[in-house]
């Protein structure tokens, strides 16, 4: 966009959460290039953030406060940009609000700076990454037909949205994956995407939302809350009961039955519903069905989403790393089930305070054995006693816990024989053993690729 630098030049900006080579680094670098006066504050230490700090070495307009946050950095500033997962009751965000300082987030700030760009947003407990990528791939392959440039942003690995201000023009399209935390920024800004997709809603992040599904939904609902009568909300049929009748936008309910016979590489009925959402968005933009079908047939799948990584000695190994809830792993198990009970499930990790009864029932029904990554969630799964988050059901199949991910994979391979399937689908968060789910994903891929 023209004059994007002027929007931030000389502005006093506190960035809460830099992170390691991710979105935080991307928009921090962009704002520094624009000439903003930046304070970066992060609970991680200088040593932990060394790679990110090195990438910002040339900028003299960045001050670092690391290993702590200070109230003084949330006073006398023009804006605060907060990272995902900053607590609801953060005293620092409250301090900024008390001082009438706007609280911004990456995508919502972009949308305020580029109102002429059409924003397509996708949220949901499950399915948002696949749906977002499908929409983007379909529209990107039809840029000439649309006569618009199409960009990808939001909660996509390593992608910061704000720097896209350097590229986008009036009338372009930005397709964004939006988690509940990014959508908090939309509430503060009182904006919603022009076309929104709400795929699913089920328990997740209850450790953050303090077991309140209402608070979780309230953040998710920002995807449509501020839409107007010219905007569109696309949903799956079972989401209709959750959408208030008072919404101003046009409500479109998808039907996956029309997709029978389409060439689509990703297994699972739930993935067909993700595809149906993407197809509907493209249709709403006027893309002919034959062009949509061609783009879908060229789709190669998405890393970490029921991705067939390798066939090793007759054993199919699937990477479903981004299944970070029990429901997501259940969907993966059901998609690969062939009634032979030949799935060796690799799961486990950090507890998210989610009820596990259905998960245990599915494992017992469809899996041959289960090998577990150490973590607090793993302890909850294998020791069903105590608070409500723990399953009342017990694992009835063989299970063992590995020392680390490499040991877990070795144990899974010992249990597998030709014709079996190893499904790496964690069902829990990555924190504890890993910095984030991407680090877990990359290590798993590396281990599998090195198998001889």
N, C-alpha and C positions, 0 to 999 in steps of 0.2 A: 504494500500500500504506500502511496505517496506520503511523504512527511512523517513516516513512522518514527524516525529518530527524534523528532521534535516532541513527541508524546512523552518521552522519557528523559530527554537531555536535562541534566541538572536536578532531576527529581531525587529526593531522599527516600531510598527504598531499603527496607529490611527484608531479607530473604531467610525464612525460617525453614531450614532443612536443605542442605546442599546435596547430600547423597553421593553415591559412587558412580560416576560416569553414566548418569541417567538424565531424566528430564530436568532435575534441578540444575545440573551443570549446563544443560542446553540453554535454558532461559537466563541463567546468571551471566553466561558469556554474551548472550544477545543484549541484555540490558547494559552490561559494561561497555560493549561496542557503541551503544547509543549515547553513552556519556552520563549515565546515572551515577549518583553517589550511593554506593552499595555497602550495607553491612550484611555479611553472611554469618548467621548464628546456627550452630548445629551441636547436638549433644555428643556426636562422634568427635574423636580427638583428631589432632593434626596428622598423626601417624595413620589413623584409619582412613582419612580423607586425602591421603597423599597424592593419589592418581588424579583426583579432581582438581586439587589445588595446583598441581603441576600444569594442568591444562589451562589454568587461568593466570599463570605466572606473569604474563606480559601486562596485565591490567593493574594500574596504580590506583584506580578508583574503587578498589574493593578492600574493605576492612574485615578481618576474620575474628569472630568470637567463638571459640571451639571448646568442646567439652562441657559447655554450659549455655544457658540462656540468661539474659539479664533484663530486668524490667526497663532499665534506662534505654534499651535499644528499641523499645516499643512506645517511645515518646518522641514528639517533634519530628515525625517522619511523614512523608507524603503517601506512602502505602506500605502494607505488609503483604508479602506473597508467602503463603504457607504451603508446606508440603502435605501430601496425603497422610492421613493417619494421625495428624495432630489432635490431641484429645479434645473432646467437647468442652471440658471444663478447664482448658489451659489458662492459667493465670496471665500468661503473656498475651494471648489473644484478647482476653478480657481487658487487659491494660490498654491495648491498642484501641479497642472499641470505646473505652472510657475517655480516651483522648481524641475520639472522632477520626481515627485513622482508618481508611478503607482496607478491608481484608480481601485480598484477591487470590485467585488460583489461575494456573496456566491457561486452560481452555476458555474459561469465562472471561478472563482479561482479554484474550485474543478476540473473542466475539464482540466485546465492547469497542475494541479498536478497529474492527473491520466489519461494521454492520452490513456492508454491501455483499459480503461473502455468504453464500447459502451454507448453513450448518446442518449437517445430518448427524444426529447423535444416537448412539446405541448404548443401552444399559440393560442390566439383568444380572441375577445371581449366577446364572449359567447361560452360556451361549453368546455373550457379547463380543468376544474376540473373533469367533468364527463368523458371526453375522456382519460385524464391522468390516472384516477383510473381504468377505464375499461382495458386499456392497461396493467397496472400493475397487476391487478387481473388475467387476461388471462395468462400473461407470468409467474407470480409467481406460478400459479397452474401447470405450465408446465416446471418447473425448471429441472426436471429429464430428460425430453425429450431434452431440450436445452443444458443440461449439463453446465449450467451457473447459478450463483446466480443473483437474480433480486432484486433491491432496489428502493425505492421511495424517491424523493426529490423535491427541488424547492419550489414553492409557496403553499406548503401544510401546514396546520395548525400545528404549534408547531414543524415543522421539519426544522432543519438546515442541509444543504447538506455537508458542509466541514467536519464535524466529521465523515462522512462515509468513509473518508480516512483510518480510523482505521480498517474497515471491508473489503473493496472491494479488489479484486484481478484482475490481468490481465485477460481480456476477459469477466468480469462480465458486467451486464447491469444496467444502472441507468435510470429510467423513471422520467421525471421532468415536472411539470407544470411551465411555464415561463410567467410571466406578462411582460408588456412593460418595467417596471423598471429593472427587472432582466436582460432583454435582452440588456439594455444599457451596462452592463458589458461584454456581448459577443462582442459588437462593439469595446470596448476598447481593448479586448483581441484578436480580429480578429479570432474568432472561431464560428462555428455553430454546432449544434448536428449532429450526423451521420444520424439519422432518425428524420425528423421534421414533425410536423402536425400543419397546420394553419387552424383553424376551421372556424372562422368568422371575419369580420372586419366591425365595425360600430361605430358611435360616442360614446365616453366615455372619462372620465378624461379631458374634455375640459377646466376645471378650471386650470389643471396642464399644459396642452399643449397650453394654451392661444388661444383656438379656432382654432388651426391648425391641421387638419386631416393629413397633410403631415408629420408633426413632429411625430405625433402618429404612423403613418404607418412606418416611417423610423426606429423607435425603434422596432416595431413588425417584420420588415423585416430582422432583424439580425438573426432570426430563420433559414433563408436559405441563407443569403448574402455571407457567407464564406464557404458554402458547396462545395465539389468537385464532380467529375463525378461518384465517387463510392457511393455517399450519395443519400438519398431519401427524397423527399418532398411530403407529402400526404395532399390533399386539398379536400374540398367540391366543387361541380361543379360551384357554383356561385362565387367562389374565383378565378377562372382561369383568369378572365379579369384583376385581380390585380397583377398577378405574371409576372414579366418581362421575355421576351423570352430569355434574356441573361443569365439566371441562368445555372449553370454548372451541378447541380444535376438532377437525374431522377425525373420527375414530374408524380405523380400518382393521378388520379382523382377518388374519390370513387363513388360507386353506391349502394344506400340503398335498391334498389328493391329486391335484392337477399336475404334480411333478413326477408321477409314475412313468418310468421309462427314460427319464433324464439321465444323462451320463454325469455322475457325481461321485468322486473318488472316496469321500469320507463316509465310513459306516455309521449306522445308528439312526433310529427313527427321530430322535431329538435333533440330529443334524439336518434332517430333511425339513424340520420346522424352522431351523435357522436359515436354511436356503430359501424357504418360502417367504420369510421376512425380507430377505435381500431382494428377491425377485419382485416383490410388491413395491419396494422403494423404487427400483429401476422402472417399473411400469408407471408409477406415479409421475416420474420425470419424463415419460413419453418414449422410453427406449423400447423398440419392437421386440417381441418375444423371441424371434429367431436370433436376434443379436445377443439377447440375454443368455439364451441356450448355448450359444457358441462360447461365450465367456466362461460359463459354468463348466463346460466340457474341457476347457483348458486349465481349470483350477487345479493346482497341485497339492492342495491341503495346507495345513497350518502346523508349524512346529509345535510339538507339545500338546496337540489335541488329537488323540487317537491316531497318531502318526505311526505307520508301519516303518519302523526304523531299520530293521534288518531281519533276514531269515538266517539263523545260525544253527547249523547242523540239524536242519529240519524244524527248528523251533522259531515260531514267529515272535518277535519282540516289538511291543508297541510302546511308544512314548506318549503318555497322557499326563505329563508333568503338571499341566495347568489345571488339572482337576484337584482343587484345594478344598473341596467340601465332600462329605460322604455322598450327597446326592449326585454330584458330578461323577464320582467313581462308580456309583451304582449304575448310572447311565452307560458308562464305558463297559462295565462287565456285561450288562444286558445286550449291548450292541455286538459284543464278540462271542456271546454265548451260542454254542451249537449243540447243546444238550448232551455233550460228552464229558462235562465236568473236567475239562483239561486246562483250566486257567490257573496259572500260578500268579497270585497277586502280590505285587510289591507296593507297600504303602506305609504310612506312618509319618510322624513329625510332631509339630507343635500344636497343642490343644487350642481350639477356638470356641470352647464351651457350647458344642453342638450335640444334640441327642443322637445316639448311635444305633438305636434298636433296628431300624430298617437296614442299616448298613451291615450289621452283624448277620441279620437274616439272609441278606443277599449273598454274602460271602459263604455262609454255610450251604446255601442252595446250589451255587454255581461254581465255586472255586475248588480246585484240587488241594491247594495248600496256600499259605500266606507267609511271606517273609517281610519283616518289619524294620523300618528305619527307626533308630532310637529317638525318643522325644517324649514330651509330656502327654501328647495325644495318644501315642502308642501305649503309654502306661494306663491311660483311661480305657483304651480298647481291650487290653488283655487282663485288666483287673476290674471287672464289673461290680464294684461296690461303692457306696458312698453317695455323692450328690446326684442331682437329677441329670447331669450331663452324661453320666455313665450308663451304658446299656445294661438293661436287666437281663439281656440274653448273653450267653457265653459262646465263644468260638468253639465249634465242634470239629473243626478240621485241624490238621497239623499246623502249628505256627511256631516261628522262632524269630528272635531279634538279632540283627547283625550288629557289628561294632561300628561300622561306617558304611557308606553307600557301596563301596567296592566289595566289602565283605557280604553285604546284603545280596548283591547281584550274583556273586559266586555261590551263595547258598541257594538262590533261586535256580541257577543252572544245574546244580546237583539234583534238585527235585524234578527238573524237566526232562522230558524225552521227546524224540521225534514226533511231531504232530501236535505237541502242546503249544500253549501260548503263554508268554510272560507279559503281563500287563503292569507297567510302571505307572501307577495312578495313585498319588499320595493320600488324597482325601483330607489332609491336614496342612497347616501352614509350614513353611520352610524354616522359620526362625528358630534359632538355637544352634543347629548344626551348620546352617548356611546364612549368608547375609540376606538373600532373597531367593525367590523361586527360580530366577534366571540362572543363578549360580548353581542351583541344584540341577536344573535342566542341562546345563553345559557339561557338568561333571558326568551325568548319566550318559549323555551322548558320547563323550570321550571314552568312558569305560566300555561301552558296547562296540564302538568302532575299533577298539584295540583288541577285541577278542580274536584269538587265533585258533 
